[in-house]
Amino acid sequence: MLLLSYVSRTLLRVGLVMTAPKPSLSSWAAVVQMTVSSDLAANLAQAAKLISQASARGAEMVFLPEACDYIGESRQQTLALAQPLGGQTVGEYQRMAVESGVWLSLGGVHTVTEGEGVRTGNTHVIINKEGEIVKTYNKTHLFDVNIPGSVSLSESDYVTPGASLPPPVPSPIGRLGLGICYDLRFPEHSQALVKAGAELLTFPSAFTVTTGQAHWESLLRARAIETQSYVIAAAQTGKHNAKRSSYGHSMIVDPWGVVVAQCGEGEGVAMANIDLEYLHTLRGNMPVQHQRRPDLYGKVEIQKETSMNINSCSIKSKETSVDLPEDDYVFNFGPAKVPGPAIFYRTSQTVAFVNKKPVVEGHFLVSPVREVAKIGDLTSSEVADLFQVVQKVEGFMQRFYKVDSTTISIQNGPLAGQSIPHVHVHILPRREGDFAENDDVYKELQDHDKVKTGWRTEEEMVMEAKLVREAWEKHS
C-alpha cells in the first residue's frame, strides 16, 4: 500500500493565522481501506487487523468504509446476509472498539429494514470506545446511475433511503457530520451539517473506479474548502467479485483543502492529526458561513418540522437545535462580542444569551444568528425560529424565576431605542414593585446601555450563564 502524508500547511499558518495561541485541540484520526467480499468472517478479520494497527499508532477514532460488513455477489445474497443493527456483525465491531480502546465509524453496514422484504438499509454506525452505539445514519442519496459502457447501478432497487439527517455527533476528535458515499455529491448535505455545528464531515465510500478516477479527490477537497471542515473518507479498494471493483484512495482533507493523509491502492491505514485550533482560527479569519446570503438563495439546514399556532392559524416552520458553542466561540452581536459561554440556548438561526447590562435580574436577549438591523430584514423562516425561541426562553424564565409575568420587547430602529443594530428581543421577568410605574421598564430599556457605569465583566456573564445552562437542562 502506498501511504502519502502531506504537511504543506506550514506556509498557510504563517501567512493566514495571526491570532493569539490557544490551548491545543489536536487528536489523531485514521482511515481504514478494505477489500471486502461476501465472506463476513474474512471481512471482520481484515477489519480487526487494520483497526489494531491504527490503534497501535495512536488513533483515537478509526473510520471504516461503506459496506465494511460485506459486498454481495448478487442482490439475493446481499439481502440474505443483512442483519439487524443489533446483530453479530455490529456486535463484533463493538467488541473491537473496546479491545482497541478507540471510537469506530462503521461507514455503512447492511441492516434489515422493518417491513421491507426486498431492500436493506445502508447504515452508518458510530461506536464509542466503551462499545456503545452513539449514533446511526441511513444513507439518503442513493446511487442510481447509468453511464453507457462504464457504470450502471440502481441502488434504490435494493436499499431503502434514509428519511432524516442527524445533527453532528460529539466525538473525541470533534463534532462529526455523517454522510455515506453518494451523499458527497450534494453540497447541501455538507452545508446543513456545518450549519448545525459540524467540524468534521465523513464520507465512507465504495466509489466505482470510473467515477473515482474522475471525481473522488475533487469532490472531497471541494467539500472541505467550501465548509472549512476536515473531510474524512475511508474507501473500499480493489476487486470484490467478478462484477464489482472499487477505486480506493482513502483520504483525509484539512479545512484548507490540503490532502493530509491518503492511501493509494490495496488494504491499509492512513492517519492524520485533526487540529481544531487551526480549523477555528481559519474559520474566524475567513468567516464564510457568516457571510452567506440566505436572503438571496435561501437557507440550507437540517430540517425538523414543527408547528405552532399564531392567532388560531396553524403555521409550519423548521426548528433546528444545535449544540452549545465551544468556549472560544464568539457571537458577533452587531459591533458587540458575546462570548460563547454566555450563550445558554441556540438553534441554527437563533441564539439566547445573558445580558451584559441587565435592567433586572434575569434580563435575557434572543437574537437571530444573521446580523440584520430590523425585523423586516429577516426571512420568514428566521422570524418563525426567532419567536419559537423567544417562547421557549420565556417559558423557562417563568419556571426558573418563579414569576407569572414577563416583558417582551423589540426596539426596531434607533428612534425606538435600539442601540445595537442587530435585531434582538428583550425578555425580562417581572416582579411586584420592580418599577414605580409599569411602563418605566420601557424607559429603562431605552436608556440602560447608554450609561457608562454598571456593565458586567465577561466573567460575570459566563458565571450567570453557567447557572442558567444547568437549570435549562432541568426546567426546559
N, C-alpha and C positions, 0 to 999 in steps of 0.2 A: 504494500500500500504506500502511496505517495502522500506524505504529510507536509503541508505547506503552512507556515506561520508568517503573518505579516505584522510588522510593528512600526508602520510608517506614520503613526500618529504624532511622533515627537515634534516635527516641524509645525503641525497643526496646533498643538498645545502651546507652543511658543508664540505663534502668530495670532491665535484667536483667544486663548484663555488668559485673561489678565486680572482675574478676581483673586481675592484672598484665599489661601488654602483652607480646606475644610477637612473634617475627620474622614479617614479612609472608609470607603464604602465598596471595597472590591471583594470579589469572590471568583470562583472558577466553575465554568460550565464545560460539559463535554458532549459532543455529538457522536453517536454510535452509528456506524454504517454496516448494514447487514445484507446478506443474500439469503432470503428465506425461501422455503419450498412448501410443500404440503405436509411435511413431516414436523408435527408440532414439537416432539421431543428434541429433535435435532435443532430446531429453531430456538428453543429455550436454552439449550446447552450453549449455542452460539452467543446468545444474549448474555448469559451468565458470565462467560469468559470476558466479553468486552466490557461489561459493567464493572467487573472486578478490576480490570486494567485501569479503567477511568478512575475508580475509587482509589486505587493504589497511587495514582499520580496526583491526587488531591482534589478531584472534582467534588463539588458539593451537590450538584444536580446533574443528572445524566439524561440525555434526550435520545429516545429511540425512534426509528422511522415509522411511517404509516405501514400498516399490515405487519407489525412486529410479531404477531402470532403465527400467521401463515399467509401464503398466496396459493389458492387452489388451482387445480388444473382444469376445472370445469365449473359451471355455475352450480351444478348439483353438489359437487364436492365442497365448494365454498359454503353453501348453505348447511350441509351436513356437519361440517367441522365447527360451526359457530357455537358459542357458549354464552350463557348468561354472564352479566358483569361479575357476579359472584362465583363464577366457575373456576375450574382448576388452573387454567392458563393465567388469569389475572392473579389468582392466589399464589402461583409460583413467582410472579413478579413482585408481589407484596413481600414474599419471603426474601427475595434478592435484595430489596430495598433495606430491610432490617439487617441482613447479614453484611451488606456493604456499607451501611450507615450513610446512605445517600437518598436524596429525593429522585424520583423517576418520572419522566414524561413518556408514557406509552403512546406513541404518536398515532395509533389507530389500531384497535382490535375489533374483530368481527363479533358483534353482540346480537343475541337473539332478541328480536323485536316482538313485543307482545301483540298478538292479533295479526302478525304478518307471517304468512306461510311460505312466501317466495322471496323475501328480502331480509337482509340483516341490517343492523346499524353499523356505522363506521365511527367508532367512539374513541376519542382522545381521553386518556385517563391520567390524572396527576396523583401520585402516591408519595406520601412523606416518608421520612426515614424510620418512622415507627411502623410503617407498613399500612397506614390508613389511607383510604381513598379520600382526597380532599376536594376534588372537582372532576367533573366529566363534561365533555362537549361532543355533540354529534355533528358530523360534517354537514354543512348546509348547502354548499355549492358542489354539485355533482358533475363529474367529468363525462359529459355527453358530446363526443367529438367524432367527426368523420373527415379525415384528411386523405383523399383518394391516393391509393398506392403507398400509404405510410401508416396512419393510425386510424383505427375505427373501434370505438369503445363507447358503450352506453351504460354508465354506472348506475343511472336511475332505474335500470331494469332489475338490479339485484341489491340496491342499497336504499334504505329509507332516509330521506333528507331530514336533517335536524330542523327544529322549529324555533330555536332561540339561540342567542349569543350570550354566554355568561360573562359577568364582569371580570376584570383581571384578578388573578389569583395571587395573594401574597405568598412568596416563596423565599428561600434563603438567598437567592441571587437577585431578587427584585419582584415587582408586580408583573405578572406574566399574562399576556393575552393569548388565547388559544385559537388556533386555526388548523386546518389539515389541507395539504397539497393544493388542490384546485382553488381553494379559498384565496390563495396567494394572488390570483389574477384579478381580484376585486378590491381595489384600494379602499373602498368604503368600509370594508370589513376591518382593515387595519386602523383607519381613522376613527371608527367608532370605539375601538378598544383603547386607543391612546386618549381619546376624549374622556374615557371613563377612568383613566389613570395608569394605563399600561406603560411600563418602562422597557419591557421586552416583548417581542412577538415571536411566536414559534409556528413554523410551518413544516411539520414532519411530512415526508412525501415518498411517493414511488413514481417519480416522473418517468415518462417514456423516454427512450433515447432520442427520438426525433425532437420532441418538444424541449427536452433538457438541453440539448446542444444549442437550440435556437434561443431559449428564453430564461433558463433557470437562474443563472447568476444575475442577469439584468433585472429580473423581477425582484429578487431578494435585495439587491442593492437599492433599487428604486423604493421599495417599501421602507428600508432603513433610513434613507435620506429624507423622504417626504414626511416621515413621522418622527424623525430624530430619536430612533429607538434601536436597541440591539435586536437583530433578527437571527433566530437560531433555527437551523433547518437540517435535521437528520434525514438521511435518504436511504432508500433501497438501492442496490447496485447489482449489476450482472444479470445472468440468466437464471430465471426462477423455474421455468419449464419450457417446453417446446414452443409455447405461444407468447411468452411474456418475458421481457427484459427491462431493466431499469437503468437510469443514467448514472446514479451515484453523485459524487461531488458534494457530499455533505459539507456545510459550511456555517460559520458564524460571522456576521457582518456587524460592524460597530455603527454608532449613530451618525457618523460622518460618511458612511458608505464604504468603508475600508473592509476588505475581507481579512479578518484577523486569525482565522483558522479554517483549514479545508482538508478534506480527504480527496484523493483522486478517484481511483477505481479499486475495487476489492474491499473486503472487510477491514474494519479498523476503527480507530478512535482519533478525534481531533479535539483539542482543548483551547480555550481562550479565557483570559481574565475579563470579568464583567465589572466595569468601573462606573458605578452610578454617580460618583462625584463628577467625573468627566461628562456623563450624559446630562446632568442637571446644569452644569456650567454652560455647556453648548446650547441647551435649550434656553437658558437665560440670556445668553449673548445674541442669539438669533431666535426671538420668540415667535416662531412661525404659527403655533397654534393660537396665540392671542391675536395674531394679525389676520386671521381668516375673515371672510366677508359673508357670513350666512345670510345677510340681508340681500345679497345678490344671487346666491346659488343654493341657499337652504342649509340646514344643519344635518350633519351625519352623526348619529349617536345610537347606542344600544337602546332598543325600544322595549318598553314595558307599558302596555296600555292600561290606563286607569280612567276613571270617570269622576266628575264632580258635578254638583248641581248649583247653578247660579240663576237666581230668580226663577226657580222651578224648571229651568231648561237643562236638559242633560247635555253636557259638553264633554267630549272625549279629548284627552290630552295624553302626553307621554311623560312619565316620571322616571328619572334615572338617578338613583342614589349611588354615590361613589365613595370610596374610602376617604377618610380624613387625610389631609396633606401631611407630608413629612415636615420635620422641624425646620428644615432650611427653605421651605416654600414661602414665597411672599406673594400676597394678593395685591395687585395694583388697583387700589380704590381711588380712581381719579389720580390726583397728584400725591395722595397719601399711600403709605405702605402698611399693609396689615400682615403681621407675622402669621405663618401657618398655624402655630399652636393656639392662636386666638380665635380660630375658626372652630365651631363646635358641631356644625352640620353643613353638608353640601350635596348638591346634585351636579349633574353635568353642566347645568345652566345657571345655578344659583348658589350663593354662599350665605351662611348665617354666622355672625361673629359678635364678640363682645365689643363694647364701645370704649374708645379712648377718652371720651369726655361725656360720661353718662349724666343725664338730668336727674334720674332717680336710680336707686339700686335695681339692677336687672334690666336696664335700658339696653336692648339689643338692636342690631341692624341686620337687615336682609337686603342683599344686593345681587343683581344679575352678574354673571361672570364677565360678560362682554361689556366693555365700557361705552355707555351711551349717556347723553346728558338728560334726556327726557323720556318719559314712559312711552310716548308716541313713537319713539325710535326703535322700540323692541318689536320683535316678531310676535305673532300670536302664540307660538309655542313658548317663547321666553316669558311672555306675560302670564300664561297659564301656569308655568312652572314656578314663577316668582310668587304668585299668590297661593299656590298649594303649599309652598314652603312657609310663607307667612302664616297660613292657617295652622300648619304643623307646629311652628315655633310658638305661636300664641297659645295653643292648647297646652303645650309643655309648660309654658310660663305660668299659666294659671294653676296647674298642678304643683309645680315646683315651689312657687312663692305663696301658694295657698291664698290666691286672690280670685275674685269673681268678675273683675273689670279690668280692661286694658285700653290704652290709647294706641291707635294705629294711624300713622301719619306719613304722607309723602309730600315733600317740598319740591314741586315740579317747576324748577326755574328760579333764578335769583330773586325775583320780586316776591316769591313765595317763601323766601328764607333759605333757599338752597345755597350752601357754601362750597360743597364739593360737587363738581359737575359730573357726577356718576349716579344714575338712578339708585335710590336706596329707600327702604321703608323703615321707619322708626317703630319699634314696639316697646311699650312701657307698661309695667304692671302698676295699677292704681290702688292706692290705699287711702283710708279715711284721713282727711286733713293734710294730704301731701302738698296741696296748693291752697292759697287763701280763696281763690276763685277757680272754678273748674277749668275755665278757658285760659288761665295763666300758663298752663302747660304748653300751649302753642307759642306764647311769647318766649318761654324758656328754650323751646326747641329752636326758635329763630336766633336767639342771642347766645346760647350756651357756648358754642365753639368759636365765638368771636372774642371771648375774654381770654387773655394770655395765661392766666393762672388756672390751676385746678386740673391740668392734664395729667393723666396717669402714665406711668412708665410701661414699657412693653412687658416687663417682668410682672407688674400688677395685672395687666390684661391677661397674660398667659396663666397666672395663678387662678384668676376667676374662671377662665375658660376650662381649665382642668377640672374644677368642681362641676361646671355645667356639663362637660362631656360625661363625667361619671354619673351624674343624675340623669342625663339624657338616656343612657342605657337602661335605667330603671323605670323612667316615667314616660318615655315617648312611645 
